[in-house]
Amino acid sequence: MRYFGIGLFVGLVLLLLAPLWMFPIGGHPLANKTVRSLCAYVDSGPLRRLERLAVELEDRRERTPRDASWPTCSAKLETRYPEPAGKGPTLDATLVTERALRSADPRASTERFVDTWVNEARASGARIEAVPGPWLQASLLEYPAGERELRIIAEDDGIALLIRGSGIPSDQLALFAADLAERLRQPR
């Protein structure tokens, strides 16, 4: 009778741990982590790719409909020419981890998140171009006339990166995104 209780306990533990084995989280080092500050990764390294100086970096949390939050780093950039207030180049980088997505929906994945975003951009009439880099997939999204903003959305085995740049050439934005993706893989 005593062994029956131990066997029941072991069986219950295995039953509770089974979802962790059946639904693994991606292979990226940050896929199962909570990132507090994305600006710590953005700082001087990836910003050098933009050939501009950051005037101000701001860490904030992007709120989502299901009350989760994603770390976002915003940068206001300095240019060689004076620009009207609020019209200078800006950059936002947002990190979405598999863990954050699954906290709202256990079946969610960063791959599906990126695919859905790209399909919605296509439906909105955006020009979509594949971007080579250190990730599984990435796309440059250029929305129809009227918006000066370019976006790169990338999926890297358990994380999704959304980079929004206003007044920044697409090649520099792609270099920044690739540099940030490589930096996110480095241990901290």
Order of alpha helices (4+ residues) and beta strands (2+ residues): alpha-alpha-alpha-beta-beta-beta-alpha-alpha-beta-beta-beta-beta-alpha
